[in-house]
C-alpha cells in the first residue's frame, strides 16, 4: 500500500516499504510490488 502526501498543492506517493516518493500512484504501486524494503541503490 502506498501513502499519499500533499506538498504545496501536489500529491506525491510514498512506498511504505522503503520510503521512495513517486509522482504517480501507479508508479508507486508498481515500485512497491518489486520493492525489497531497503533504500534503492541510487539513493546512496
C-alpha positions as CSV (number, residue, x, y, z in Angstrom):
1,X,0.0,0.0,0.0
2,X,1.3,3.4,-0.9
3,X,0.8,6.6,1.2
4,X,-0.3,9.8,-0.3
5,X,1.4,13.0,0.8
6,X,0.3,16.5,0.0
7,X,3.1,19.1,-0.6
8,X,2.3,22.6,-1.9
9,X,-0.9,21.5,-3.6
10,X,0.8,18.5,-5.3
11,X,0.1,14.9,-4.3
12,X,3.1,12.6,-4.0
13,X,3.0,8.8,-3.4
14,X,5.4,7.1,-1.0
15,X,6.4,3.5,-0.9
16,X,5.7,2.3,2.7
17,X,8.4,-0.3,2.4
18,X,11.4,1.9,1.6
19,X,10.1,5.5,1.6
20,X,10.8,6.3,-2.0
21,X,8.5,9.1,-3.2
22,X,7.0,9.0,-6.7
23,X,4.8,11.4,-8.7
24,X,2.0,9.0,-9.6
25,X,0.1,6.4,-7.7
26,X,0.5,3.9,-10.4
27,X,4.3,4.3,-10.4
28,X,4.4,3.9,-6.6
29,X,2.2,0.8,-6.7
30,X,4.3,-0.8,-9.4
31,X,7.5,0.1,-7.5
32,X,6.1,-1.3,-4.2
33,X,5.4,-4.7,-5.9
34,X,9.1,-5.2,-6.6
35,X,10.5,-3.3,-3.6
36,X,12.8,-5.3,-1.2
37,X,12.1,-2.8,1.6
38,X,15.5,-1.2,1.7
39,X,16.8,2.0,0.2
40,X,17.2,1.9,-3.6
41,X,20.9,1.8,-4.7
42,X,20.5,5.2,-6.5
43,X,19.9,6.8,-3.1
44,X,23.5,6.2,-2.0
